């Protein structure tokens, strides 16, 4: 087992890349999709079930875990891997995005952010140093530096000031992270949808030096066209020999478009959240299982899918348990969605390795354009 963190590229096709991230807890095949285990659980899933979908790595959430059950408590109980019974790699976010989107009254200063908990109103402070400490206590394999993420659209001056603050925080994060063999620290590029600010941010991060780099500040309201516009140039500003992570993305067509533009890692709550609300992702687009058309349908959600929901249950059954509010509904649909996402990543890795990514992309969009199978 390797004792250090490393990344190697195996093949490229256009800007799309496939490779391997190596960590002491195992290898991560890229491009990789990370299911989100916000509060030390991927909702409605057992950890071994998440692994069975093909996931090599999970994402844990610094903000949620620091509030409940508390990072110090998780550390006393053996760290996040043991606490949640997941022995593969874990990436933890820094908490910055959740402070922006979830916290109550918050005050931003050069030092960090003070905020009130959305759970009980208690007061907390998050700084680059405290974020690094929390992520060390959790024991995550890949740590994100603490940044500020403004919601878009925002005026240019605000985006620039926020980016520059994030770069100062990135430097403090690197110092506070220290020397931790086997663990990686990723810097986060900011700058909104402004090319010059993205370039300035990338140069600042490269000067500090990180084990990998994230494209942050997207999927926050700017829309797919604007996001792809940034991804047309932003990944190229980051070192080729380090993994590139697009944070909080996304829908299947967002993911394919991001990989096409040179992204290696992604995460999103969409497959699990959609599963709990009756939405299933299939090769032919999204199926809404609550629709009455499924009530008498004996066919599987997706006959090409190997997940338990498709192998053992009909659309009629999935429709029934969703309508009846049964827990198994969220369990089966989440498993299916996570398997769909991992199958999508595997198909892209194979296409890049074979040099057929353009053909893969054409087929992907054509299948989705067909829409769901006709009703019986």
C-alpha positions as CSV (number, residue, x, y, z in Angstrom):
1,X,0.0,0.0,0.0
2,X,1.4,3.4,-1.0
3,X,2.1,5.8,1.9
4,X,1.9,8.9,-0.1
5,X,-0.7,10.8,-2.1
6,X,0.0,10.7,-5.9
7,X,-1.8,11.2,-9.2
8,X,-0.9,9.8,-12.6
9,X,-2.6,10.2,-16.0
10,X,-3.2,7.1,-18.0
11,X,-4.7,8.6,-21.2
12,X,-6.2,11.8,-22.6
13,X,-8.7,12.3,-25.4
14,X,-8.9,16.0,-26.3
15,X,-9.0,17.7,-22.9
16,X,-10.7,14.7,-21.2
17,X,-8.4,12.7,-18.9
18,X,-8.4,9.4,-17.2
19,X,-6.0,8.3,-14.5
20,X,-5.5,7.2,-10.9
21,X,-5.2,9.1,-7.6
22,X,-3.3,6.9,-5.1
23,X,-3.8,7.3,-1.3
24,X,-2.9,5.0,1.6
25,X,-6.6,4.0,1.8
26,X,-6.9,3.0,-1.8
27,X,-6.9,4.1,-5.4
28,X,-9.4,6.5,-6.9
29,X,-10.1,6.0,-10.6
30,X,-10.6,9.3,-12.5
31,X,-12.7,10.9,-13.7
32,X,-14.4,10.1,-10.3
33,X,-17.8,11.0,-8.9
34,X,-17.9,11.3,-5.1
35,X,-21.2,10.5,-3.4
36,X,-21.9,13.1,-0.7
37,X,-22.0,11.7,2.9
38,X,-22.9,15.0,4.5
39,X,-23.3,13.9,8.2
40,X,-21.1,10.8,8.1
41,X,-23.7,8.9,6.0
42,X,-24.8,8.8,2.4
43,X,-28.5,9.1,3.1
44,X,-30.6,5.9,2.7
45,X,-27.4,3.8,1.9
46,X,-25.1,1.4,3.9
47,X,-21.4,2.1,3.3
48,X,-20.9,-1.3,1.7
49,X,-23.8,-0.6,-0.6
50,X,-22.2,2.7,-1.7
51,X,-19.0,0.7,-2.4
52,X,-21.0,-1.8,-4.4
53,X,-22.2,1.0,-6.8
54,X,-18.5,1.5,-7.8
55,X,-17.6,4.5,-5.6
56,X,-13.9,4.8,-4.7
57,X,-14.3,7.8,-2.5
58,X,-16.9,9.7,-0.4
59,X,-17.3,13.4,0.5
60,X,-17.8,14.4,4.1
61,X,-18.9,17.8,5.3
62,X,-16.8,19.9,7.7
63,X,-19.6,22.3,8.6
64,X,-22.2,19.6,9.5
65,X,-19.8,17.4,11.3
66,X,-18.3,20.2,13.4
67,X,-21.8,21.1,14.6
68,X,-23.0,17.6,15.1
69,X,-21.6,15.3,16.5
70,X,-18.4,17.5,16.7
71,X,-15.0,16.9,15.3
72,X,-13.3,16.3,18.7
73,X,-15.9,13.6,19.4
74,X,-15.3,11.9,16.0
75,X,-11.6,11.9,16.7
76,X,-12.1,10.3,20.1
77,X,-14.2,7.6,18.4
78,X,-11.4,6.7,16.0
79,X,-11.8,9.2,13.2
80,X,-14.5,9.5,10.5
81,X,-13.6,6.3,8.6
82,X,-14.1,4.1,11.6
83,X,-17.1,6.2,12.9
84,X,-19.0,5.7,9.6
85,X,-17.6,2.3,8.7
86,X,-16.0,3.4,5.4
87,X,-12.4,2.2,4.9
88,X,-11.9,3.9,1.5
89,X,-10.7,7.5,0.9
90,X,-12.8,10.4,2.2
91,X,-12.6,14.0,0.9
92,X,-13.8,16.7,3.3
93,X,-14.9,20.1,2.1
94,X,-13.8,23.1,4.1
95,X,-17.1,24.4,5.4
96,X,-17.0,27.6,3.5
97,X,-19.8,26.9,1.1
98,X,-22.2,25.8,3.9
99,X,-21.5,28.8,6.0
100,X,-22.5,30.9,3.0
101,X,-25.6,28.9,2.2
102,X,-26.9,27.5,5.5
103,X,-25.6,29.5,8.5
104,X,-27.8,32.1,10.2
105,X,-26.3,35.5,11.1
106,X,-22.7,35.5,9.9
107,X,-19.9,38.0,10.0
108,X,-17.0,37.8,7.6
109,X,-13.6,39.3,8.6
110,X,-10.0,38.8,7.5
111,X,-9.6,36.3,10.3
112,X,-12.5,34.1,9.3
113,X,-16.3,33.7,9.7
114,X,-18.4,33.8,12.8
115,X,-21.9,32.3,12.4
116,X,-24.8,30.9,14.2
117,X,-25.6,27.2,13.8
118,X,-28.7,26.4,11.7
119,X,-29.4,23.5,14.1
120,X,-29.6,25.2,17.5
121,X,-28.5,28.9,17.1
122,X,-25.1,28.3,18.9
123,X,-22.3,30.6,17.9
124,X,-19.2,29.3,16.1
125,X,-16.1,30.6,14.4
126,X,-14.5,29.0,11.3
127,X,-11.0,30.2,10.2
128,X,-8.5,28.6,7.8
129,X,-6.7,27.2,10.9
130,X,-9.8,25.8,12.6
131,X,-11.0,24.2,9.3
132,X,-7.6,22.5,8.9
133,X,-7.9,21.3,12.6
134,X,-11.4,19.9,12.1
135,X,-10.4,18.1,8.9
136,X,-7.4,16.6,10.7
137,X,-9.5,15.5,13.6
138,X,-11.9,13.8,11.2
139,X,-9.0,12.1,9.6
140,X,-10.0,12.8,6.0
141,X,-7.6,11.7,3.2
142,X,-8.1,14.8,1.0
143,X,-8.5,18.1,2.7
144,X,-9.9,21.3,1.1
145,X,-8.5,24.7,2.0
146,X,-10.9,27.2,3.6
147,X,-12.3,29.6,1.1
148,X,-15.2,32.1,0.7
149,X,-17.6,31.3,-2.0
150,X,-19.9,34.2,-3.2
151,X,-23.2,33.4,-4.7
152,X,-23.5,34.4,-8.3
153,X,-24.5,36.7,-9.8
154,X,-22.4,39.2,-7.8
155,X,-20.8,42.5,-8.8
156,X,-17.2,42.3,-10.1
157,X,-15.7,44.2,-7.2
158,X,-17.2,41.7,-4.7
159,X,-16.0,38.7,-6.7
160,X,-12.5,40.1,-6.9
161,X,-12.3,40.9,-3.2
162,X,-13.7,37.5,-2.3
163,X,-11.2,35.8,-4.5
164,X,-8.3,37.7,-3.0
165,X,-9.5,36.9,0.5
166,X,-9.7,33.2,-0.5
167,X,-6.1,33.3,-1.7
168,X,-4.9,34.7,1.6
169,X,-6.9,32.0,3.4
170,X,-5.4,29.4,1.0
171,X,-1.9,30.4,2.2
172,X,-3.0,30.2,5.8
173,X,-4.6,26.8,5.2
174,X,-1.3,25.5,3.7
175,X,0.6,26.6,6.7
176,X,-1.9,25.2,9.2
177,X,-2.1,21.9,7.2
178,X,1.6,21.3,7.8
179,X,3.4,18.1,6.8
180,X,1.0,15.2,6.7
181,X,2.3,12.3,4.6
182,X,-0.5,10.3,3.0
183,X,-2.9,13.2,3.2
184,X,-3.5,15.8,0.5
185,X,-4.5,19.4,0.6
186,X,-6.3,20.9,-2.4
187,X,-6.4,24.6,-3.3
188,X,-9.6,26.2,-4.6
189,X,-9.6,28.5,-7.6
190,X,-12.1,31.3,-7.4
191,X,-12.9,34.4,-9.5
192,X,-16.5,33.9,-10.6
193,X,-17.0,34.0,-14.4
194,X,-14.2,36.5,-15.0
195,X,-11.2,35.0,-16.9
196,X,-8.7,37.5,-15.5
197,X,-9.7,36.8,-11.9
198,X,-9.5,33.0,-12.5
199,X,-6.0,33.4,-14.0
200,X,-4.9,35.6,-11.0
201,X,-6.3,33.0,-8.6
202,X,-4.6,30.1,-10.4
203,X,-1.2,31.8,-10.2
204,X,-1.6,32.5,-6.5
205,X,-2.5,28.9,-5.8
206,X,0.4,27.5,-7.9
207,X,2.8,29.8,-6.0
208,X,1.6,28.4,-2.7
209,X,1.7,24.8,-4.1
210,X,-1.0,22.2,-3.5
211,X,-1.5,18.4,-4.1
212,X,-4.5,19.1,-6.3
213,X,-6.7,22.0,-7.4
214,X,-10.4,22.6,-7.4
215,X,-12.4,24.9,-9.6
216,X,-14.7,26.5,-7.0
217,X,-17.4,29.1,-7.2
218,X,-19.4,27.4,-9.9
219,X,-22.8,25.7,-9.8
220,X,-23.9,28.5,-7.5
221,X,-26.6,30.0,-9.7
222,X,-24.8,31.0,-12.9
223,X,-26.3,28.4,-15.2
224,X,-24.8,25.6,-17.3
225,X,-23.8,27.9,-20.3
226,X,-21.8,30.3,-18.0
227,X,-20.3,27.3,-16.1
228,X,-19.1,25.6,-19.3
229,X,-17.8,29.0,-20.4
230,X,-15.5,29.1,-17.4
231,X,-14.6,25.5,-17.7
232,X,-13.5,26.1,-21.3
233,X,-10.4,27.8,-19.9
234,X,-10.2,27.4,-16.0
235,X,-8.9,23.8,-15.8
236,X,-6.1,24.7,-18.4
237,X,-4.8,27.3,-15.9
238,X,-4.1,24.5,-13.3
239,X,-1.2,22.1,-13.3
240,X,-1.6,19.1,-15.6
241,X,0.1,16.7,-13.2
242,X,-2.4,17.3,-10.3
243,X,-6.1,16.3,-10.0
244,X,-8.7,18.9,-10.8
245,X,-11.9,18.9,-8.9
246,X,-15.1,20.7,-9.8
247,X,-17.0,21.3,-6.6
248,X,-20.8,20.6,-6.3
249,X,-21.5,19.3,-9.9
250,X,-23.9,18.1,-10.9
251,X,-26.4,16.7,-13.4
252,X,-25.3,14.0,-15.7
253,X,-24.9,16.4,-18.7
254,X,-23.0,18.8,-16.5
255,X,-20.6,16.0,-15.5
256,X,-20.0,14.9,-19.1
257,X,-19.4,18.5,-20.2
258,X,-17.0,19.0,-17.2
259,X,-15.0,15.8,-18.0
260,X,-14.8,16.9,-21.7
261,X,-13.1,20.1,-20.5
262,X,-10.5,18.5,-18.3
263,X,-12.1,17.8,-14.9
264,X,-11.1,14.7,-12.9
265,X,-13.3,14.8,-9.8
266,X,-16.9,15.9,-9.0
267,X,-19.4,15.6,-6.2
268,X,-23.1,16.3,-5.9
269,X,-26.1,15.5,-3.6
270,X,-28.3,15.1,-6.7
271,X,-28.3,11.3,-7.0
272,X,-29.2,10.7,-3.4
273,X,-31.5,13.7,-2.9
274,X,-33.4,12.9,-6.2
275,X,-33.7,9.3,-5.1
276,X,-35.5,10.3,-2.0
277,X,-37.9,12.5,-4.0
278,X,-38.9,9.8,-6.6
279,X,-36.5,10.9,-9.4
280,X,-34.5,8.2,-11.1
281,X,-31.6,8.9,-13.5
282,X,-31.5,6.5,-16.5
283,X,-29.7,6.4,-19.8
284,X,-32.8,7.8,-21.4
285,X,-33.2,10.8,-19.0
286,X,-34.9,11.3,-15.7
287,X,-37.9,9.1,-14.7
288,X,-40.4,10.5,-12.2
289,X,-41.5,7.3,-10.4
290,X,-44.5,9.1,-8.8
291,X,-46.3,9.5,-12.1
292,X,-49.4,7.3,-12.5
293,X,-48.1,5.8,-15.8
294,X,-45.8,3.5,-13.8
295,X,-48.6,2.0,-11.5
296,X,-49.1,-1.1,-13.7
297,X,-45.7,-1.3,-15.4
298,X,-43.9,-4.6,-14.7
299,X,-40.7,-3.5,-16.4
300,X,-37.5,-2.3,-14.6
301,X,-36.5,1.3,-14.4
302,X,-33.6,0.6,-16.7
303,X,-33.1,-2.8,-18.2
304,X,-29.4,-2.2,-18.8
305,X,-28.7,-1.3,-15.1
306,X,-27.3,-3.9,-12.7
307,X,-28.4,-2.3,-9.5
308,X,-30.9,-4.1,-7.1
309,X,-33.7,-1.7,-7.9
310,X,-33.5,-2.7,-11.6
311,X,-32.6,-6.3,-11.1
312,X,-35.3,-7.2,-8.6
313,X,-38.2,-4.7,-8.7
314,X,-40.6,-3.3,-11.2
315,X,-41.6,0.2,-11.9
316,X,-45.0,-0.6,-10.5
317,X,-43.4,-1.7,-7.2
318,X,-41.2,1.4,-7.0
319,X,-44.2,3.6,-7.8
320,X,-46.2,1.9,-5.0
321,X,-43.6,2.2,-2.3
322,X,-42.9,5.8,-3.1
323,X,-46.6,6.6,-3.0
324,X,-47.0,4.7,0.3
325,X,-44.1,6.6,1.8
326,X,-42.1,3.4,2.5
327,X,-38.4,3.8,3.4
328,X,-37.3,1.2,0.8
329,X,-38.3,3.7,-1.9
330,X,-35.5,6.1,-1.0
331,X,-33.1,3.2,-0.5
332,X,-33.7,1.5,-3.9
333,X,-33.9,4.8,-5.9
334,X,-30.8,6.2,-4.3
335,X,-28.9,2.9,-4.9
336,X,-30.0,3.1,-8.5
337,X,-29.0,6.7,-9.0
338,X,-25.6,6.2,-7.4
339,X,-25.0,3.2,-9.6
340,X,-26.1,5.2,-12.7
341,X,-23.6,7.9,-11.8
342,X,-20.7,5.4,-11.3
343,X,-21.6,3.5,-14.5
344,X,-21.4,6.9,-16.3
345,X,-18.0,7.6,-14.9
346,X,-16.8,4.1,-15.8
347,X,-18.1,4.5,-19.4
348,X,-16.2,7.8,-19.7
349,X,-13.0,6.3,-18.3
350,X,-13.2,3.5,-20.9
351,X,-14.0,6.0,-23.7
352,X,-11.1,8.2,-22.9
353,X,-8.7,5.2,-22.7
354,X,-10.0,4.0,-26.1
355,X,-9.8,7.5,-27.7
356,X,-13.6,7.4,-28.4
357,X,-14.9,10.2,-26.0
358,X,-16.5,12.1,-28.9
359,X,-18.5,9.1,-29.9
360,X,-19.4,8.4,-26.3
361,X,-20.7,12.0,-25.9
362,X,-22.8,11.8,-29.0
363,X,-24.5,8.5,-27.9
364,X,-25.0,9.9,-24.4
365,X,-26.9,12.9,-25.6
366,X,-28.8,10.9,-28.3
367,X,-30.0,8.4,-25.7
368,X,-31.2,11.1,-23.3
369,X,-33.0,12.9,-26.2
370,X,-35.1,9.8,-26.9
371,X,-36.8,10.2,-23.5
372,X,-38.2,7.4,-21.3
373,X,-39.5,4.1,-22.8
374,X,-43.1,4.5,-24.0
375,X,-45.8,3.6,-21.5
376,X,-47.4,0.2,-21.8
